[in-house]
Amino acid sequence: MLPGTRDPLGMMQYLRNLDWAKTPEVRSPVYDGHKLYDVRARRAGPSVSVTVPAGNYTAAKIAIRVFDNGVEMKDASFLLYLANNAARTPVLLEATMPFATARVELLKAN
């Protein structure tokens, strides 16, 4: 494994902990249990309004791209929306994968 390699969930947690106002883009190796990928994430424009079952949030929109052996996987991309709060709560994840698309919404926040 390369130093700094994360699993997919660890990558999401890492993205939450970044200050996106000061970080234009990050790269990290990600191992899914079978294959090693290069993942690149960047802030995609200004904050946006997001409505999910847990409520309305102003959130940073993070575009995540996946590379396999240096080639971008056109059928695998993600948009992660992190609330502009101290916890950077993940409120929405939109995923496009070779076998499906998914929308994961925050249902409840304490």
N, C-alpha and C positions, 0 to 999 in steps of 0.2 A: 504494500500500500504506500501511496505517496503521503508525505507529511501533510496534515490538515485535511485528510479525506474524511468525509462525513457520510452518514446514511441520509436518505431523503428527509426523514423527520428532523434529524439534526440540522440539516441545511435550512429547513423552515425556521427552526429556533434561532439559528445564526442570523438569518435575515431579519428577524424580529429585533435582535439586539443592536443592529446597526443604526446609526444616526443618518438617515437618508437625506437630511438637509446638507450634510457634509460629505456624503459618499456617493459619487456619481455611478459607480459600477463596481461589482465584486465578481471574482471568479473562484471556483472551488472544485476539487475533484469530489465526485459523489459515487459511492458504491451501492448498488441496489441489491446486493447479495449474489449477483450473477455477473455483473459487468461494471466496469469503471467508466464514468462519463465526466466530461468537463461541463460544469454548469456556470452560466453567466447570468447575473441579475443586475438590473438597473432600474432606477426610478423612471417611470413613464409619464412625464409631465407633472403638472401641479396636482395638489390634493383634489379629490373628487368626493361627491356625496354618494354614499352607499346606503341602501335600505335593505335590511335583512330581517328575519323574524325577531331578532333581539333588539331591533330599533334602527334609528338613523345615525349614521356616523360620517364624519369627515375623515377620509383615509388617504394614505399614500398608496399609489398604484405601482406595483413592482412587476416588471416584465421579466420572466425567467425563460431562458433559452437553454436547450440541451445540445451538446456536441458529442458525437461518437467518432473517435479517431480523427478529430479536427474538422469534421463535417457536421454542419448544423442539421439536426433532425427536424425536418419540416413538419412532421406529423406528431411532434411532441413539444408543447409549449404550455406555459402557465402564466396566469395573472394572479398575483397575491395582493390583497387589499389589507393594509395594516392601519388600524385606527390611529389618529393623531392624539393618543393619550400616553401617559407615562409607561403603561405596559405594552404599548404598541400591539394591542389586541388584534389577532387575525380575525377579520370579520367575514371575509369572502375569499374563496379560492376557485378560480375557473381553470379547468384543465382540459387540454386537447391531447389525446393520446392515439396511437395507431388503432386501438380497438374500441375507443369510446370517447365521449366528451362528458365532463362532470362539472357540476356547480355545487360547491360545499359552502353552506351558509351558517353563520353563528345563530343558534337558536335561542340561547339564553345567556345573559351575563349577570353575575352577582356583583 
